[in-house]
Amino acid sequence: MSVESDFAKYKNSVAAARIREVFNTVAHQTGSKFSYSYPNATLNNAQIKEVLELLRMAGLVYPATHTAANGIPLGAEVNIKHRKYLLFDTGIAQRILGLSIGDMLLEDALQGINKGAIAELHVGLELLKNSSPYQPGALYFWRRETRNSQAEVDYVVQRQADIVPVEVKSGTKGAMQSMYLFMEEKKSAKGIRFSLENFARLNQIDVYPLYAVRNMLSAKDTF
């Protein structure tokens, strides 16, 4: 792959093999909190962090950071130890994972976990592409981990003075317990769901097709 071939340009500071290892690991952990203890790791935590920062600075990966989301700005209450990383391109992510875009679109049962991860990656990249040109885009997610209640919202965005939870589904079904829990705890008036469904409104949830992230960001009557 041509992107990986370019890694050799940085060999004076970081070995190309290290960059390739972490780059591929980001793809395989799409949609999940990044774990430094991945299978067949040859690097220590400090080395992995160094490569992640290099990839981030090069624009090849983007972090999504955990936020407590108790108020705005969302970046005021983050935990950088809890991050997901997004590869910069969905097509390259699918190539690394060995997925066929045609099969993913046509076969509901194929690679269900990977299909959901690619959908989450797509929405995250679209949120970044359509962020303000006057300040760097940033992605946030929310997770609650207690002994009796685990919940996670894929993304949390700010709309004017509102904090809005965003869920991503790769099909037309899926529970939204985490979304409702977030809305109850944070007193959010609205939630957003991206899926293969058409435009709709379900109580306090506005539903958008996966291709319509820009529509959500430019909507004036949603909130």
Buried (B, 14 or more C-beta within 10 A) or exposed (E): EEBBEEBEEBEEEBBBEBBBBBBBBBBBBBBEBBEBEBEEBEBEEEBBEBBBEBBEEEEBBBBBBBBBBEEEEBEEBBEEEBBBBBBBEBEBBBBBBEBEEEEBEEEEEEBEEBBBBBBBBBBBBBBBEBBEEEEEBBBBBBBBEEEEEEBBBBBBBBBEEEBBBBBBBBEEEEEBEBBBBBBEEBEBEBBBBBBBBEEEEEEEBBBBBBEBBEEBBEBEEBB
